Amino acid sequence: MTDRKTITIDADVHADLEALKRDGESWSDLLARLSDGRDSEHRPNTLTEAHIDDIANAAARRTLEELETARR
C-alpha cells in the first residue's frame, strides 16, 4: 500500500484544479503533472535572480527603441 496524505485547499483552488484535470486522471496524477513540469502549459515559473540583468537589459533596449521611434 502506498503512503497517502490528505490536503486541504480552498474551494476556488479546487475548482481551478478540477478544470485542469483530464478524463481518467487521478488527483495524484494531476498534481504530479503540474508539479514536475511535464505539462509545459502549466509549468511553474523558472525565473531566477540570474535572469534579472537579462530582463533589465531587454527592457532598456525596448524602451530606447520606442523613444527613438516616437521622436521620428
C-alpha positions as CSV (number, residue, x, y, z in Angstrom):
1,M,0.0,0.0,0.0
2,T,1.3,3.5,-0.9
3,D,1.6,6.3,1.6
4,R,-1.3,8.8,1.3
5,K,-1.6,12.4,2.6
6,T,-4.7,14.5,3.0
7,I,-4.5,18.1,2.0
8,T,-7.0,21.0,2.5
9,I,-7.4,23.6,-0.3
10,D,-9.9,26.5,-0.8
11,A,-12.9,25.7,-2.9
12,D,-11.9,28.1,-5.7
13,V,-8.4,26.4,-5.9
14,H,-10.2,23.0,-6.1
15,A,-12.4,24.3,-9.0
16,D,-9.3,25.6,-10.8
17,L,-7.5,22.3,-10.4
18,E,-10.6,20.3,-11.4
19,A,-10.8,22.3,-14.6
20,L,-7.2,21.2,-15.4
21,K,-7.9,17.6,-14.6
22,R,-8.1,15.3,-17.6
23,D,-10.6,12.5,-18.1
24,G,-9.4,9.4,-16.2
25,E,-6.6,11.3,-14.4
26,S,-6.3,10.9,-10.7
27,W,-5.7,13.8,-8.4
28,S,-2.3,12.5,-7.7
29,D,-1.5,12.3,-11.4
30,L,-2.8,15.8,-12.0
31,L,-0.6,17.2,-9.2
32,A,2.4,15.3,-10.3
33,R,1.9,16.5,-13.9
34,L,1.7,20.2,-12.7
35,S,4.5,20.0,-10.2
36,D,7.2,18.2,-12.2
37,G,6.9,20.4,-15.3
38,R,5.6,17.6,-17.7
39,D,2.8,20.0,-18.6
40,S,4.6,22.8,-20.4
41,E,1.4,25.0,-20.5
42,H,1.3,25.0,-16.7
43,R,5.0,24.8,-15.9
44,P,6.0,26.6,-12.7
45,N,7.8,29.9,-13.2
46,T,11.5,29.1,-13.6
47,L,12.9,32.6,-13.5
48,T,15.7,33.1,-11.0
49,E,17.7,36.0,-9.8
50,A,20.3,35.3,-12.6
51,H,17.7,36.4,-15.1
52,I,17.3,40.0,-13.7
53,D,20.1,41.5,-15.7
54,D,18.9,40.0,-19.0
55,I,15.4,41.2,-18.4
56,A,16.5,44.7,-17.4
57,N,18.8,45.0,-20.5
58,A,16.0,43.8,-22.8
59,A,13.6,46.3,-21.2
60,A,16.1,49.1,-21.6
61,R,16.7,48.3,-25.2
62,R,13.0,48.2,-26.0
63,T,12.4,51.5,-24.2
64,L,15.2,53.1,-26.1
65,E,13.8,51.8,-29.4
66,E,10.3,53.1,-28.6
67,L,11.7,56.5,-27.6
68,E,13.7,56.8,-30.8
69,T,10.6,55.8,-32.8
70,A,8.4,58.4,-31.0
71,R,11.0,61.1,-31.8
72,R,10.8,60.5,-35.5
